[in-house]
Each structure stands twice: as C-alpha cells, then as structure tokens.
Amino acid sequence: MSVIILLITVSIIVAGSFLIAFIWSVKTGQYEDKYTPSVRILLDDTEAGIKNKK
C-alpha cells in the first residue's frame, strides 16, 4: 500500500513540474510565432535563413 502512495506522490510531482514548464514557456513567448510556420514551405532556403550545403 505504501508503494501506491509513493507512486501517486511522485506522479503528482512530475505532472506539476510539466505544468510549471508549460506555463513558463507560454509566458516567455515560445508559442507566439503563428505566421512563420504556415508560410515556411513557400519560402526559398536562402530566405528562410537556411544555408545551402555544397
């Protein structure tokens, strides 16, 4: 029975840490660029900032 309580406690701690990481990433602007991914395929490699490898 004590193992179940330990596993539940650890899973709540892990879930809380993932929630804190998600909230932090939203507040720091990780998800603000909504335009570039939709048009990236339409741009040339040089326009997108990717250097051609020769």
N, C-alpha and C positions, 0 to 999 in steps of 0.2 A: 504494500500500500504506500510505503514511503517513496518508492521509485516513481509511482504515478504522480505524486505531489511534486517531486523533483523535476520530472519531465514537463509538467504543466508550468511550473515556475520558470524553467529555462525557456520554454517556447514563448511565454509571455514576454520575457526579457528580449528575446531575439525579434519578436514581432514589433515590440516597442522601438527597438533600435532601427529597424527598417522604416517604421513610420517617421521617426525623427529624421532619418537620412532623406526621405522623400520630401518632407516639409522643408528641410534645409535647401534641397535642390530646387524646389519651386521658388522659394524666397530669393535665391541667388540668381535666378533668371535662366536656368538651364532649359526651360521649355518655352522661351519667348519667341524663338525664331520659327514662325509658322509659314513664312513665304518661301524661303530659300529651298527647303527640301522638295517642294512641289514643282519648282522650275529648274532644279539642278540638272535634270536629264536633258533639258533643252539647250543648255549652255555648252560651249566648247570646253575642252580640257584646260586650255590656257586661260579662259575667262573664269573658270571655277577655281583657279588657283592651284591646279594640279600640273606639275611639270611633266613633260613628256620624257619618258625614259628611252634612251637610244643605246 
